[in-house]
Amino acid sequence: MSNIRNEYPRPQFVREDWVNLNGEWDFSFDDSNKGLREKWYESFPKEKKILVPFAYQTEESGINDPSFHDIVWYHREFDIPEKWEGKEILLHFGAVDYRAWVYVNGEMVTFHEGGNTPFQADITHTIKEGSNDLVVRVEDPSKDETIPRGKQYWHEKPESIFYTRTTGIWQTVWMEAVEKTHIESIRWTPQIDRGDIELEAEFAGEIGENVELNVTIQFEGQTIISDRATVFEKYKKQSFNLRNRFTDRSNIHHAGWYWTPESPHLFDVELKLIKDGREADKVNSYFGMRKVSIDNGEFRLNNKPYYQKLVLDQGYFPGALLTAPADEDLKQDIVLAKEMGFNGARKHQKVEDPRYFYWADKLGFLVWGEMANTAEYSEDAVRRISAEWGEAVKRDYSHPSIVAWVPLNESWGISRVAQETQQQHHSLGMYYLTKSLDTTRPVLSNEGWEHTISDICGVHNYRSADIMANYFKDIESATGMTAADRPVYAEGFSYRGEPIMVTEYGGIAYEIGEKGWGYSSVSKSEDLIEEYRRQTETLQQSPILQGYCYTQLTDVEQEINGLLTYDRKPKCELEKIKKINDQK
């Protein structure tokens, strides 16, 4: 056991005082489902040790068992800092796959379904002096294909495009203390045309004339907003005009305060909640001023046409699967992608750790946020994915790096969407659900093919450069093609003038040590560069395309079509890939 993830897990809503509960926990398999009958939440059988937040299937966890165990239990003891006395104690889980029951000192404090999104519990009433017991029971039905699982395979051994499963706790567990009256949540919406930033805040506890919110906004160390306002209701929406607050007018004239991949300017924020003249809560946050829009069929960033050069990134790590071994690993994936001339990534079939989006915000990197899909359709699948996707959009709404939402990919979980009305309604439902939660970003109803209504027409094509040149010579050819024998639009739907992008291509396998597969293959580094050049230049020269997404950033288990190996070693000279990308 080596790594303990100890960075703050919620980067846009930071409180200084918190306790990290990652580290060594007691752990038990419960293959016969006897834990509830035997009340393990009161008396835990300490059979194994596990390093949280790594899944038991990983080497980093200390267990490294890839076989099916659908029910697992966790236990650890914890103390409450003396300075937290009299406050409310909140227990947070970044993500637990798939269903979690949480007990503190033998009492159940919360239940959550959904393997990709955070949840919390107020455990104040269960805390006792001295040592406290925390127990988590997890169910993760390995063979249920109607659970939103993304690339996690429902067979024991990974194969093809599917990988080893992740069961249980796979993101940080932590605690914080708050006053009864505190800031519950915030979200930021930039309005660059007006020069405004909109703040929406929700509050818990007693609100009234004796409560005020102080907001301080800084840009590059200069305070530009210092505002105080009484909080009369549990929800507050407020706009701050930033354009007139700068002393350097030339900076504003040149939009030097906008967020872009080339200049990722961020504003730092301190929010203080004052009650009866004293500080009840303090939260640090940040935002970026940027606008994503589609005007006259053109993708624009900050009202200017912007060509997206993306790389497919599945967010898997050797020995750790979906959990990055260290925060630096999340950062390094972005650094390496930018070194190759990519200005963004499509996070594929994974609701990524918020720390990844933090680094994308800081370093300047576009991200398409994508849901982990189900493999099969059912009414339960619709309920599950809809609920969890709503939680994901809410969690990540304020990140300036996220510029598109992808709730569904390649007809996963809607295999009959081309003709079946019910599945078309689900595709449309996910599109409109996303639009109802976020009016500021484009949404793709079914990324890759068989779109219903989408704001971007994303198509997947792993053909040779010559064939792709013919496909993407004009709009009629591009929208009339088939990929994997599937049409670009489902029956009854058609192209409506949206931007067209090739959002998967390449997949060129180059074997270095590990055997595996790709959509095509080469035998040496120079050939990888040459084939990347041929395919990418073909797309760059298309008169109709507004971007591309290459498959993929890294190898993943048996899939060896990355530009980097699974352990992030370059397969070729990265500057040569950058030179090709920089041509557009």
N, C-alpha and C positions, 0 to 999 in steps of 0.2 A: 504494500500500500504506500503510495507516494504523494499524490496531489490532494490538496484540500482547496476547494474553490472558496476564496475568502474576500473577493471584491464585492462591493455593494450591488445587489441584484436588480435594483429598480432605478436606473440612471436618470430618469426625468422626474423623479419624485423622491428626493433624498432627504432623509432625516439623519442627523449626526449620530444619534444614540440608538444603537441596535446591537443584537447578539446573533452571531452566525452559529447555526446548529449543524453545519456540515461536519464531516469527520467520521469517526468510527462509531457505528451503531451495532446493536445486537440484531440478528437476522435469522429467520426460519422459513423454510418451505412448508406449505400446508396442503400437500397434494390430496389428502383425504378429507379436507375441509372440516377439520375437527376443532380448529382454533376458537370458533365462536362457542361451541358446546363446552369446551374446557375453559372458557373465559381467559384467553391469553392476554386480553387487555387489562386483566387484574394480576395475573401471574404469568410472566412471559418465559417460555422455554429457551434459554440462551444457547442455541445450537451452533450458530455461526457468527462471524463478524463480517460487516460490509462497510466499505467506505462510501458514504453518501457525499455527493449526489450521483454516483455511477451505478448503472443498472447491473444486476447480478450476472448478466450475460457477458460483461466486459472484464478484461484483465485488470483495469484500474480499480474495479470494485473489490478485488481480492478474492473473488469467487470464481469467475470465468467459467460459467456453466451455461452453454447455449441451448440446453434441452428445455422441453416444455415444463413449466411450473406455473399454473394459472392463478394460484393464490399464494401470496407471500406476506410476511409480517415483519415489521421493524420495531425496534425499541431503543430508547436511550433515556438517560436521566439528564435533568437540567436544573439549574438554579436561577432564581430571579435576582438581579442586582438590587441591593438595598435602596439605591436612589430611585428605583421604580415604585417604591411603596406608595400606595394611594392612587396610582395611575391605572388605566386600562391596558391590558396586555394583549397584543395582537400576534397571532402565530400565522406565518406565511409559508406557502409552498409555491415554488416557481412552476413546477409541473410534475404530476404523478400519473403514470400510464397504467391502468385506464380508469378504474373506479377506486376511490379511496375513502376509508372510514378512519377518522382520527379520534383518538381517546387521550385524555389527560387525567391522570390519577384515577383511572378506571371509568371515567365518564366520557361518553361520546360527545364531541364538541362540534363536529361537522362531517358532512358527506359531500363528495364532489365526483361528478362523472365527466370525463374528458381528459385525454392524455397529453394535451398540448398547451393548456392555459392555466394561469395562476388562480389560487383561491386562498382565503384566509379564514381564521376563526378568532372570535373574542374569547379568550380563555381565562379572563379575570376571575370568574366565579369558581373556577376549579383549582386555582393555585393554592398551595399550602406553604408554610414556612419550611425552609431547608430544601431537600432534594425532591424533585417532581418527576413523575414518570410520563413519558410520551410514547404512545404506541400507534402505529399506522398499519391497518390491514388493507391490502390491495388485491383486487381482482383484475386480471388481464386475460380474457379468453383468447387463447393463442390462435384458434381456428375460425373465429367469428369474422367473416369477411364484410360484415355490415358495420364494423367499428371503424372510425376514421384513423387509419394506421399508416397511411403514406406508403413508404417503401419497405415497411416491416413485413417479412414474409410469414405466411400462415402454414408453412412447412418448417421442419426443424433445421434443415440445411439450406443456406442461401443459394440462389441460382438466378441466372438471367439478370433482370433489372431489380430483383428483390433481395433484401439484405437481412442480416440477423436482427431479431426483435429487440425492443427495449421494454422492459417490464419494471414498474414501480417508480420510485423517486429518481428523477433524472435532471432536476434543476434544484437550485439552492433552497434550503429550509432555514428560516430565520425568524427572529422575534423583534418587536419594537414596543415601546411604551408610549401612550398618548394620554393627554387629558381627555376628560369626557367630551369637552367641546374641542373639536379639532378639524383640520382640513381633511376631507375624505377622499377627494379626487380632483384633478385638474385636467384640462385639455386646452391645447393651443391651436388656433386657426389663423394663419397669416392671410392678410388681405393686402397684397402689395400694390394693387391699383389705387387704393386709398391711403396706403402707407400705414395701415392699422394692423395691430395684432389683437386678436380676440381671445380673452381668457374666460373659460367657463370653469367654475369651481363649485363643488358640493361640500357641505359641511355636516358634521355630526354634533349632537348635543344641543345645548340651549343657545339659541340665537336671538339677538335683539339689539336694542339701542346701546347696550353696554359691550357690544362686540364689534370690532373693526378689523378690516383686512388691510395690511400695509404691503404694497408691492413695490419692489425696487428692481429696475431693469438696467443692466449695464451692457455696453458694447465696447469690447477691447479695453476694458478697465475704466471706461468713462460712464458715469451714471447719467442716464438720459430720461428716466422716469422714476419719480418718487411719489407714490400716490397713497392716500389714506381714504378709506370709504367704510361707512357703517354697514354691517351685514344684518339685514332684516329678515332674510329668508334662507332656507337650506340650499337653494340653488342661486348662483349669482353669475351673470354674464356681463362682461365689461370690456370695452375696447380702448386701446391706447394708441394714439397717433404717434408714430416714431419719426416720420419724415421731417417734422418741424423741430425736432429736438437735437439735431446735430449742429455743432458749431462749424464743422468743415462742410460747407455747402457743395464743394466740388466732389466730395465723396458721394453725396446723394445724387448729384447730376449723373455720375457714371455708374450708379447702382452698385457701388462698392460695398453695400451692406446686404446684398442678396446672397442667398445660399445657392451654390452650384457645385458640381464635382470639382471644378477648377478652382473655385474660391469658396470653401465651405464656411462662410461666416456664421457664427452663432451668437445669440444674445443670452447672457446669464441672468437668472432671476432669483430673487429671494422673496419668499412670501412669509409674512408673519401674521398670525392671528392673535389679536390682543383682546383680552376679556378682563373687564373691571380694572383696566390700567396695567395689567401685567401680561407677559407673553405666555399664551396658552399653547402655541404650536409654531414651528418654523420649518419650512420646506424649501429646499433649493431645487431649481429646475433650469431648463434652457429651451430655446426654440430657434428655428431658422426661418427667415423670411424668403419664401419661395412659392411659386405658383405653378401648378401643372394644369394644362388645358389642351383641348383639341379644338382647333379653329379651322374651318374650311377643310377638314380632312387632314390636318397637319398636327403632329404632336409638338407641343411647345413647352418650354421651361422658361418661366419668367417672361412670357409673351414673345419669346423668340424661338424659331424652329430649332429643334435639338435632335441630333441623330444618336440613337442609343446603340452602344456597342457593349453588349452584355455577355456574361459567361454564366452557364448553368452551374449552380453550386448547391450540392445536396446536404452539406453540413454534417458529414460523417467523419469520424476520426479513428485512426487505428488504435485498438485497445480501449476505446471509450465510446464508440458508436455515436449516438446523437449528442452526447455531452462533450463539449470541448474540454480537454484535460486542464487547460488554463485559459484565463482571459486573453492572454497574449496570443493564443492560437486563433481566436476569433479575429483579432486585429491583423494578424499576419496573413490570413487568407485574403483580406481586402488589400493589404500592401502588395502582395504578390500579383493579384489581379490587376491592380493599377500599374504595376511595373510592366505588365504585358499590354498596356494600352486600353484595357477595358474601363469603361466609365460606370459600370454597374453590374449587378448580378440578378438573376432570377433564382430566388431561394426555392428549390424544387421539392415539393411534397413534404415540407417541414415548416412548422410555425417556429421560427428561430428564437433563440435566447435573446432577451432584450439587450444584452451586452453587445451582441453583434450589431444591432441597429445603432447603438451608441457610438460604436467605432465608425460605422458608415456615416453617421451624422458628423463626427469629428473630422474624419479623413476626406470626406467628399466622395460619396459613392452611391449611385442610384440603386434602389432595391425594388424588385417586384415581390410583394408579400403573398405567399401562397398557402393554402390550407392543405393539410394531410388528408387525402381522400379515402373513402371506403373503396373496397374492391367490387362490391355487389350492391344492388339496389333493393331497398325495402322501405316501408313506411318508418320503421325504427331508424334506419340509416338516415333518412331525411331529417328526422327529429334531432338525431345526434349531431350531424354535421352542421345543421343550421344553428343550433344552440352554441356549439363550440366556436364556430366561425364568428358569430357575433361577439363572443368574449375576446377573440383574437384581434378583431378590428378595433374594439374599444381599447384594448391594452396598448396597441401600437399606433393609434391615430395621430399622435403629436410628433412623430419622428419625421423630420423634413426629408430624410433619405428615401422614404417609401413613396414611390410615384405611381404605382399601379397595384390593383388587387386581383388575385387569381383564386377564386373559390373552388373551381373545378378544372381538371386537366385531362385531356385526351379521352374524354367520355368514361373516366374511371367512376364506377358506381352508377353510371347511366349508359350502359353498353348498347341500349336500344333507342338512344335519343334521336337518332337519325329519322326514325319514323314514328316512334311511340309518343303519343301526346302527353301521357302522364310524366314521363321523364323529361320531356321538353318543358313542361310546367315547372319541374324542379330546377332545371337549368335557369329558366327565367326567374324563378323565385329567389335563387341564390344571387343572381344579378341585381334584382330590385331590392333584396334585403341589404346587400352591400351598399347600394346607392342611398338607401334610407338611413344608413348609419354614417355615411361619409359622402358628402356632395362634392368633395374637392379633388377626387382622384378618379381616373378611368378604371373600369372594371371589365374583365374578360369573362364571359359566361361559361366558356368551355375551351380552355386554351389548347391550341394545336389543330383542332378540326371540329366539325359538326357544331359550329357555333349556332346559338339561337340569336340573341341580341348581345353584341359586345361593342365596347367603345374603341377597342383595337382589334384588328383581325390578325391574330397570331397563328401562324401556320408552321407545322413541323415537316421538314424534308431532309432525309438523309441520302439523297441521290448524289450522283457525281456532279462536278462543276458544269459539265456540258449540258446535262439534263436540266439542272437548276436554271441555267441561263435562258433556256427556252420557256420554263415555267414562269419566270419573273420578268419577262420582257414587256408585259403590259398587264393591266388590271384584269382583263377578261381571262387571260391564261392563268394568272395567279389564283383567282377566286373560283375558277372552273376545274382546277386540278384535283386529284385525289392523293392522299398520303396514307400509306398503310391500308389502301383500298377504302378509305373513308373520305367523303366529300368535305369541303371546307365549311359548308353551311348545312344544317339539318333541313329536312324537308319542310317547306313552307316558309323558310327564312332565306334571306339573300343579302348580298353586299349593299351597304347603305352609305358608302363614302368614307368609312373610318380608315385611319392609317393602317397600312399593311406592314407587318414585320415577320421575318423568319425567326421564330422563337425557339427552334431547335434545329441544328444541323451539325455536320461534322461527325463527332463520335469516333474519331480515328484512333484505333488501338495501336499502341506501341509498347511492346512487352519489354519490361526491364525487370528480370528476376521472376516476378509473379506471372503465372499463366492466367489467361482470361480471355475476354472477348470485347469486340467493339463493332460498330456498324460497317467499318472497313478497317484495313490494317496496313501498317508500314513496318519495315524491318530496321530502320535506322533514323537517327535524330534529324538528319538533313532532309529525309523524305517526309517526316512529319511536318517540318516547316514548309516544304514545298507544297504539300497537299493542303495545309492550312491556307497558304497564300492563294492557291487556285480557287478553292471554294469561297474564301472570304472576299477576294477581289470580284468574283462573279456577283456576289450579293451587293457589294459596294457600287458596282457599275450599273445595277438595275435602276431604271428611271422611276420605279414606283415604290421601292422599299424605303422605309424610314428607320431601319435598324435591324439588328440581328442578335441572336443569342447562341453562342457556341457551346456545344456539348463536348467536354465539360471541364471544370477547373481541375479536379483531382480524380484519380482512380478511386473506386469504392469497392472493397472486397474483390469479387471476381470480375468486376467491370473495369477494364484497364484502358479506357479511352480518355483519360485526363491529360491535360498539358503538364500536370504535376503527378508524381506518384502519390500513393495513399499517404505516405509520410511527408509529403510536401517537398519532394526533391524535384527540381526542374528536369523535364525530359529533353529539353532543347534550350537553345539560347533565348532567354526571355526577351531580350532587346530586339531580336528579329521578329518575334510575334508582335511586339509593340510597333515596330516600323510598319508592318502590314496594317495593323489597326489604325495607325495615325494617318493613313492615306485618305481617310474619310473624315 
